[in-house]
Amino acid sequence: MFTVQQIELAHEKVKTGADFPKYIQDIKELGVIAFETFVKDSHTQYFGENNFSINSHPQYEELYIAEITDAHKFMAQLKLHQQGKADYFTFCKDCAEAGIEKWKVDLNQMTCTYYDQSDHEILVEEIPN
């Protein structure tokens, strides 16, 4: 199975959202089938075959997640990030300010789903190959 260190090595190549599809391909090759990232500190739970899972450590001090979700603000910031105009931490801060608690990535379906604190789906995106 894969390790957090292998995933972190792949993640080091990610500078902006434009790098996300390549990162997804890299970790898929490691055997990751899904993961869930929490905006408050960017800790992530990774899932593999046969109920395998591992957790990463927090990546930064905890952010406050806004109680009221602003989906329009989130989607605008997401587009900027995907165009390479914001780094990962800036994107996480933008998510927190817009009330996004986490995202889940399904590498079999090639989707990324963003959720608010009430576990409501805010956006489901297809990940480009």
Helices and strands as residue ranges (DSSP letters): H 4-11, G 17-19, H 20-30, E 34-38, E 44-47, E 53-55, H 71-82, H 88-97, E 100-106, E 111-116, E 121-126
